[in-house]
Amino acid sequence: MKTLAFGMGLAISAVGACGLLAPASLVWLGRQFDSPGAFYVLATIRVAFGLVLLAVAPRSRAPRALRVVGFVVVTLGIAAAIAGLAAVGEARRTIEWWSEQGALLVRLTCVLMLSLGSFIAYACAPGSGRAGVSR
């Protein structure tokens, strides 16, 4: 499971890097979430990923920080599910507002994604962590 978290961290980093190079690609991706079904898919992915982070946290390089990130991701997943149920219109307006702010804000979002993904990949890198390490 730790390898799965590592791979997901790399994927998050890759999306962030792509968005830095081509901000329009991240805007396009954000605009794909315009239906309740898309929010449910996003919610499912976030909750599952958050649970994976919580499960691997004790064996990672940064157990406390990864636990916090896991709880935040699960919470964001629950928020996405609620948005799919009750606030699709507001979520659409927020995505539209974000996409209209220009490349600087999109790139700032990408820097955050790249940082988060890199941290997760670092914390969950194969062969790292507390399990099996003699000190």
Secondary structure as UniProt FT lines:
FT   HELIX           2..21
FT   HELIX           23..31
FT   HELIX           36..56
FT   HELIX           57..59
FT   HELIX           63..86
FT   HELIX           88..100
FT   HELIX           103..123
FT   TURN            126..127
FT   TURN            131..132
//
